[in-house]
Amino acid sequence: MTKTFAFASNFRHKAALTAAVAALLGAFGSAAAATPATTYNYYVSPNGSDSANGSKATPFKTLAKAAQVATKPSTTVFVAPGTYAGGFKTTGNGTAAGRIYWVSTTKWGAKIVPPTNSTNKTAWDNRGNYVSIIGFEVDGSKIGSGTKWTLGIYTGGSYNVIEGNHVHHTATTIPCSSAGGSAIGVDSYFKGVKGDVIGNVVHDIGPAGCSYVQGIYHSTSGTIMNNVVYRVGSAAIHLWHDATDVKIVNNTVSSSAFGIIVGGGDFYFTSAGANNVHVHNNIVFDNKYGISEQGKTGTGNTYKNNLVFQNPTYNILLRNGLKATNTISSNPLFVGYSRTAATPNFKLTTSSPAIGRGLATYALGTDIDGRARNATTGYDLGAYQH
């Protein structure tokens, strides 16, 4: 059993937003098309000043300053392209009717990096509820002095959304210990529920073979959809602690120790184990282990229409007499895959056996790039529709 660290993060079940999030436009000319008009609006730019008022004309300079004022429901923080110091905490709470949105106005244009002297192990520590974090890059590759990052985006509230972000090269040089780490963390430690991780790219996380560092680590209810995760020390996607009622759908995971782990253990508030978890339409390719149940799991889990191939120890290992259905055991035929390539291309060639083999049930209507999945060939497997 792969045991991981205890951490705090939970985020909102909000799959309907994903189609609109695809187009993030540059600088302050336009906000992301996904975000509705909000009552309060703040702006951040590398050329701003934290003594300013955070308006479009006089933006703040740091995300930490914006976090001090973005505390009310129906707020959007627009962040212009540039480099920003991480190691900050957001605590503002939105509501179901008025979320708090943090938006990189150009997708991956706002880059969060370790400060010169780090005092925090987390790049972005969100403790608020009804918060959406959309379109940022978290790059932990250039380490300064002080505390090394072990966590990328970590959320400890309820009904949060982590969408369209690029998190990479975090925790790669830390000692392998039970303190653990993850690129994106969603946790039940503060009793959060309903967290969505949608359309993110996660790679190069943790020391190779370290069983305590995960890609996407989820310990409550919610969804994990349309993500690409590769080169992770332990599991690309890992459910643990109080994880239950999770939909893991249309992800592409590769080049890690484990592909997908479904399980419960080291419980915070429950002891029922991971149940009602639906693992559908995923591509799990070229890991040491494929899809597995570990710890305590229930009989309500389903494993349908996954492509699981070239995971030499095992492709699928389930408990409680469960059986996977409609599993494809063939090379996915990506456009340009290599375990060591800086940027593998996980899109599908026209010959891929993953084309048209997915279920519409639970799947989003668009892929990681916003491309419609209900095309003539039907729903493809993995994060990309061909």
C-alpha positions in Angstrom: 0.0 0.0 0.0 1.3 3.4 -0.9 1.0 5.6 2.1 1.1 9.4 1.6 1.3 12.5 3.8 -1.6 14.3 5.5 -2.4 17.6 3.8 -5.3 20.0 3.6 -7.1 20.8 0.4 -10.6 20.4 -1.0 -12.2 21.9 -4.0 -15.5 22.4 -5.8 -17.5 20.0 -8.0 -17.9 22.4 -10.9 -17.4 20.5 -14.2 -19.9 22.8 -16.1 -17.3 25.6 -16.1 -14.7 23.7 -18.0 -16.0 24.4 -21.6 -15.9 28.1 -21.2 -12.5 28.1 -19.5 -10.7 27.2 -22.7 -10.0 30.7 -24.0 -7.9 32.8 -21.7 -7.0 36.1 -23.3 -3.9 38.2 -22.9 -3.0 40.9 -20.3 -5.8 43.0 -19.0 -7.5 43.4 -22.4 -10.0 40.6 -21.5 -10.7 38.3 -18.7 -11.1 34.6 -19.2 -14.3 33.8 -21.1 -15.2 31.3 -18.4 -15.6 33.8 -15.6 -18.8 35.7 -15.1 -19.0 39.3 -14.2 -18.3 39.8 -10.6 -19.0 42.6 -8.1 -15.3 43.1 -7.1 -12.4 43.1 -9.5 -8.7 43.4 -8.8 -5.6 43.3 -11.1 -2.1 42.1 -10.6 0.9 42.9 -12.9 4.7 42.5 -12.6 4.8 46.3 -13.3 2.3 47.1 -10.6 2.8 48.3 -7.0 1.5 46.9 -3.7 0.9 50.4 -2.6 -1.6 50.9 -5.4 -5.3 50.1 -5.2 -5.3 47.1 -7.4 -7.5 48.6 -10.1 -7.0 48.0 -13.8 -5.1 51.3 -14.2 -3.0 50.8 -11.0 -2.6 47.1 -10.4 -0.9 45.3 -7.5 2.5 43.8 -7.9 2.2 40.6 -6.0 -0.3 37.8 -5.5 0.2 38.0 -1.8 -1.1 41.5 -1.7 -4.1 40.6 -3.9 -4.8 37.8 -1.4 -5.2 40.3 1.4 -8.1 42.1 -0.4 -9.7 39.3 -2.5 -11.8 38.1 0.5 -15.4 38.7 -0.5 -17.8 36.6 -2.6 -18.2 37.6 -6.3 -14.6 38.6 -6.7 -12.2 38.1 -9.7 -8.4 38.7 -9.5 -7.0 39.1 -13.0 -3.3 38.3 -13.2 -1.3 39.6 -16.2 1.6 37.5 -17.7 4.8 37.6 -15.8 6.7 36.0 -13.0 5.4 36.0 -9.4 6.8 34.8 -6.1 5.0 31.8 -4.6 4.6 30.8 -1.0 1.4 32.7 -0.3 -2.0 31.8 1.2 -5.5 32.7 0.0 -8.2 32.6 2.6 -11.2 34.4 1.2 -14.5 32.6 0.9 -16.9 32.8 -2.0 -20.4 31.4 -2.1 -22.3 29.2 -4.4 -23.8 32.3 -6.0 -20.6 34.3 -6.0 -17.3 32.5 -6.3 -13.8 34.0 -6.0 -11.9 33.6 -9.2 -8.2 33.8 -9.6 -7.5 34.0 -13.4 -4.2 34.1 -15.4 -5.4 36.3 -18.2 -3.1 34.4 -20.6 -3.2 30.7 -20.1 0.1 29.8 -18.3 1.2 33.4 -18.8 1.3 34.1 -15.0 4.2 32.0 -13.7 4.6 31.3 -10.0 8.1 30.5 -8.9 10.0 30.0 -5.6 11.0 33.2 -4.0 14.7 34.0 -3.4 14.4 33.0 0.2 11.5 30.6 0.7 9.7 30.3 4.0 6.9 28.1 2.9 6.7 24.5 1.6 3.6 25.3 -0.6 3.6 27.4 -3.8 -0.1 28.3 -3.4 -2.0 27.4 -0.2 -5.7 28.0 -0.6 -7.9 27.6 2.5 -11.1 29.4 1.2 -14.3 27.9 -0.1 -15.9 28.4 -3.5 -12.6 29.4 -5.1 -11.5 28.8 -8.7 -7.8 28.9 -9.7 -7.6 29.0 -13.4 -4.7 29.0 -16.0 -1.5 29.5 -13.9 1.9 28.0 -14.3 3.6 26.7 -11.1 7.3 26.1 -11.9 9.4 24.8 -9.0 12.6 24.2 -11.1 14.6 27.2 -10.0 15.1 26.7 -6.3 16.4 29.5 -4.1 17.4 29.3 -0.5 15.2 28.4 2.4 12.4 25.9 2.5 11.9 23.8 -0.6 8.5 23.4 -2.1 6.8 20.0 -1.6 3.3 21.2 -2.6 2.3 23.1 -5.8 -1.4 24.1 -5.6 -2.9 23.0 -2.3 -6.5 23.7 -1.4 -8.1 23.2 2.0 -11.7 24.4 1.5 -14.8 23.1 0.0 -16.3 23.5 -3.5 -13.0 24.6 -5.1 -11.9 24.2 -8.7 -8.3 23.8 -9.9 -8.5 24.2 -13.7 -6.2 24.6 -16.7 -3.0 25.0 -14.7 0.5 23.8 -15.5 2.4 22.5 -12.4 5.8 21.0 -12.9 9.2 20.4 -11.3 8.1 20.5 -7.7 9.7 18.5 -4.9 12.2 16.9 -7.3 15.2 17.4 -4.9 13.5 16.9 -1.5 14.5 13.9 0.7 12.0 11.0 0.2 10.2 10.9 3.5 6.7 10.4 4.8 6.3 14.2 4.9 5.4 13.7 1.3 4.2 16.2 -1.4 2.1 16.6 -4.5 1.7 18.9 -7.5 -2.1 19.4 -6.9 -3.6 18.5 -3.6 -7.2 18.3 -2.5 -7.7 17.2 1.1 -10.4 16.6 3.7 -8.3 17.6 6.7 -10.4 20.7 7.2 -13.6 18.8 6.4 -13.7 20.2 2.8 -15.8 18.5 0.2 -16.5 18.6 -3.6 -13.1 19.4 -5.2 -12.6 19.5 -8.9 -9.3 19.1 -10.7 -9.9 19.7 -14.4 -7.7 20.1 -17.5 -4.3 20.5 -15.8 -0.9 19.4 -17.0 1.3 18.0 -14.3 4.8 16.6 -14.7 8.2 16.0 -13.2 7.1 15.8 -9.6 9.1 14.3 -6.8 12.2 12.2 -6.6 12.0 9.2 -8.9 10.5 6.2 -7.2 9.6 8.1 -4.0 6.3 6.6 -2.8 5.3 9.7 -0.8 5.1 12.3 -3.6 2.1 12.3 -5.9 0.9 14.1 -9.0 -2.8 14.8 -8.2 -3.6 13.8 -4.6 -7.3 13.8 -3.6 -8.8 12.9 -0.2 -12.4 14.0 -0.4 -15.3 14.0 -2.9 -15.2 15.6 -6.4 -13.8 15.0 -9.9 -10.5 14.5 -11.6 -11.0 15.0 -15.3 -9.2 15.8 -18.5 -5.7 16.0 -16.9 -2.4 15.0 -18.3 0.0 13.7 -15.7 3.5 12.2 -16.3 6.9 11.5 -14.6 5.7 11.4 -11.0 7.8 9.8 -8.3 4.8 7.8 -7.0 1.2 7.9 -8.4 0.1 10.2 -11.2 -3.4 10.2 -9.5 -3.8 9.1 -5.9 -7.0 8.9 -3.8 -6.4 8.5 0.0 -7.5 9.5 3.5 -11.2 10.2 3.3 -11.6 10.1 -0.5 -15.0 8.9 -1.7 -17.5 9.8 -4.4 -14.9 10.7 -6.9 -15.1 10.6 -10.7 -11.8 10.0 -12.4 -12.6 10.4 -16.1 -10.7 11.1 -19.3 -7.2 11.5 -17.9 -3.9 10.6 -19.6 -1.3 9.3 -17.1 2.2 8.0 -18.0 5.8 7.5 -17.0 5.2 7.3 -13.3 5.5 4.6 -10.6 1.7 4.2 -10.3 -0.9 5.3 -12.8 -4.1 5.6 -10.7 -4.5 4.5 -7.1 -8.0 4.3 -5.6 -8.0 3.7 -1.8 -8.7 5.0 1.6 -6.6 4.9 4.8 -5.0 7.1 7.5 -8.5 8.4 7.9 -9.2 11.9 9.2 -13.0 11.8 9.9 -14.3 8.6 8.3 -13.4 4.9 8.1 -15.6 3.8 5.2 -12.9 3.8 2.6 -13.0 4.9 -1.0 -16.4 4.0 -2.5 -18.5 5.2 -5.4 -15.4 6.0 -7.3 -15.8 5.9 -11.1 -12.7 5.4 -13.2 -13.7 5.7 -16.8 -12.2 6.7 -20.2 -8.6 7.0 -18.9 -5.4 6.2 -20.7 -2.9 4.6 -18.3 0.3 3.9 -20.2 3.9 3.0 -19.5 4.0 3.2 -15.7 5.4 0.5 -13.4 1.9 -0.2 -12.1 -1.4 0.6 -13.9 -4.7 1.0 -12.0 -5.0 -0.4 -8.5 -7.1 -0.4 -5.4 -5.2 -0.1 -2.2 -6.1 0.3 1.5 -9.9 0.2 2.1 -12.3 0.4 -0.8 -16.0 -0.3 -1.4 -18.1 -2.3 -3.8 -19.6 0.7 -5.5 -16.5 1.5 -7.5 -16.6 1.1 -11.3 -13.7 0.7 -13.9 -15.0 1.1 -17.4 -13.6 1.8 -20.9 -10.0 2.5 -19.8 -6.9 1.9 -22.0 -4.3 0.3 -19.8 -1.1 -0.9 -21.5 2.6 -1.4 -20.9 2.5 -1.2 -17.1 4.7 -4.2 -16.5 3.9 -5.2 -12.9 0.2 -5.2 -13.5 -2.3 -3.3 -15.6 -5.3 -3.5 -13.3 -5.5 -4.8 -9.7 -8.9 -4.5 -8.0 -10.5 -5.7 -4.7 -13.8 -7.0 -3.5 -14.3 -9.1 -6.5 -14.7 -6.1 -8.8 -14.0 -6.5 -12.5 -13.0 -3.8 -15.0 -15.1 -3.8 -18.2 -14.4 -2.8 -21.8 -10.7 -2.5 -21.1 -8.4 -1.8 -24.1 -5.0 -3.4 -23.9 -3.2 -1.8 -26.9 -0.6 0.9 -27.5 -2.5 4.3 -27.5 -0.4 5.5 -30.4 0.3 9.0 -29.2 1.5 11.6 -31.7 4.9 11.9 -30.1 5.6 10.0 -27.0 8.9 9.4 -25.2 9.5 8.8 -21.5 12.4 11.3 -21.5 11.1 13.9 -24.0 10.8 17.4 -22.4 7.3 17.8 -23.7 5.8 14.5 -24.9 2.8 14.9 -27.3 -0.1 12.8 -25.8 -2.6 13.7 -28.5 -4.0 10.7 -30.4 -3.0 9.8 -33.9 -5.8 8.9 -36.3 -4.9 5.2 -35.9 -5.3 5.2 -32.1 -7.4 2.5 -30.6 -8.6 5.1 -28.0 -10.7 6.9 -30.6 -14.4 6.7 -30.0 -14.1 4.1 -27.3 -15.2 6.3 -24.3 -18.5 6.6 -22.4 -20.4 9.8 -22.4 -21.5 9.0 -18.8 -19.7 11.4 -16.4 -17.5 12.8 -19.2 -17.2 16.5 -19.9 -18.4 17.7 -23.2 -15.0 19.1 -24.1 -11.4 17.9 -23.9 -8.4 19.6 -22.2 -8.1 22.1 -25.1 -11.8 22.8 -25.2 -12.4 20.6 -28.2 -15.9 19.1 -28.4 -16.0 15.4 -27.5 -19.3 14.7 -29.2 -17.8 14.7 -32.6 -18.6 12.2 -35.4 -16.4 9.4 -33.8 -17.8 9.8 -30.3 -15.9 10.2 -27.1 -12.2 9.4 -27.2 -10.2 8.1 -24.2 -7.7 10.2 -22.4 -7.4 14.0 -22.0 -7.4 14.8 -25.8 -10.1 14.4 -28.4 -8.4 13.7 -31.7 
